[in-house]
Amino acid sequence: MAKREYSYYPGCSSQKGASSSNLMKSVDTMCQELDIQLNEIPDWNCCSASIGYASGSELPRLTLSARNIALSEEHNKGQEIVATCAACWLATKEAAERLKDDESMFAEANTALAEAGLKLQNTTPIKHMAEVIVEDIGIDSIREGVKKPLEGIKIAGYVGCQTNRPFGIAGESFENPMYLDNLIEAVGADSIPTYEKKVQCCGGALAFSEPEKSQEMIKGIIEAAYDNDADMIATPCPLCQANVEIYQDQINEKYNTKFNIPVVYYSQLISVAYGRSASDAALDGQLIKAKKLEDIAGK
Amino acid sequence: MSELNKAMIEQYRNSFLSEVEANVEEGEWVKMCMQCGVCSGSCPLGKHWAHPPQEIFMMIRAGKREEVLTSDSMWMCTSCYNCIVRCPRQLPITHIMHGLATYAKKLGLTPKNQPTAKFAEIFWNNMMKKGRVNELKLGLSLYFKDGFGPGIKEALRNKDLGMKMMKAKRMAASEFFGGHGVKDVSGLQKMIKKAQELEDARMKKFD
């Protein structure tokens, strides 16, 4: 596979000791296997996610993302920006588009950036890692590199909200995107293309501020996976992963359910299918162990 | 009543729609709503909105300024973008709801103890300190948002989860002392201050 190089925006939750450090580690492993070189944007900052809006109004928020794009344009010249976090990708891409559409806002963002000695060109494409996998590399090429097919594992592909809307992957439907199911099949596992909760909201940041309302939705996401006989749920989104995995005890307590289903990342599936160890695939980062994946990784 | 709120009432007397168009993010789209209700039916937290988006749009046009801005409806938005992709008129509904929430907060009209408004503020302040979110402190501030007593109770309720996250190396006690951040904190803060000034200057009449 030809070597590919991108400017990498990992985001706050993908740092060491943060809630999706297992995403970061498995993405590193996956990229080694796929011959992708990720050059971290030097001194990148938080995008303020989709919850910063109450205190950070429009221009300050756009400027936060503009700083990351400007840093990338200065230090990782000519490289497309790739984010692994849905919120990071969305905020950055949204900022890039809005600053393209609005000249006066673009000028003001640059006036603010000058305070930090930076200048935005805003000519850099902003991609999600899922786009790199689906569009740049292609599902067929992913299939060719599989060394240990994930045979006998049935996986509910949970795309979630922000990886899918409002931008999503070109050519996919907002209501029923298929690329995650195709990827699950490509690594040798069984997909559930009709999984009803594929694009259901998990509550996002409101899982923290409105836990009861959010956990009611998370319950539906897990229930539908069980109804389809899934062994585990796989997702591209760090907040989806955390929300659906870590509150299962609290949901069991409230609703008298017995949920105990692993929630993994697509990058962990690829890492294991490409023959890497459970540790390289960051399976030790699961609160609910993905036993079936660990078994294949240990073979 | 805040000074800004008084000034805005004076300036836009009888035209709440113009006020929204001038001051709310993507507010110029509000008049395009054709009242089909797809947004309200598509919202995952729809049943929790006192006034779903479609209703909010009509209330803005009907001049129901106080009812809209003091409502906790727009704080129910989870940013799932379902409404945006389904709206037949392509209104950026998610952004308008965020914009209304931001504007209401600027005017001091947010309902007291609205949990998402509080969390959003904690999140922003946490992130602005070092340019990156400190998840450990974010969690702790959220537990203690209603004071020390409820904070201890909330922290104990989530103790097992915290221990599991630490064991999985997805939470680090060391974050309490320092933690991740950008190198150029002062540059970043100056930049945001400037952006805020430029934005405030857009609300020209108020000074």
Interface residues (C-beta under 8 A of the other chain):
Chain A: C12 S13 Q15 K16 G17 A18 S19 S20 S21 N22 D43 W44 N45 C46 S48 A49 S50 I51 G52 Y53 A54 S55 G56 S57 E58 L59 P60 L62 T63 L64 R67 E108 A109 T111 A112 L113 E115 A116 G117 L118 C161 Q162 R165 P166 F174 Q200 C201 G203 G204 A205 L206 F208 S209 E210 K213 S214 M217 I246 Y247 D249 Q250 D284 G285 Q286 L287
Chain B: E25 P44 L45 H48 M76 T78 S79 C80 Y81 N82 I84 V85 R86 T94 H98 G99 A101 T102 K105 K106 T110 P115 T116 A117 K118 F119 A120 E121 F123 W124 N125 M127 G131 R132 V133 E135 G139 L142 D160 L161 K164 M165 A168 K169 R170 M171 A172 S174 E175 H180 V182 K183 D184 G187 L188 K190 M191 I192 K193 K194 A195 Q196 L198 E199
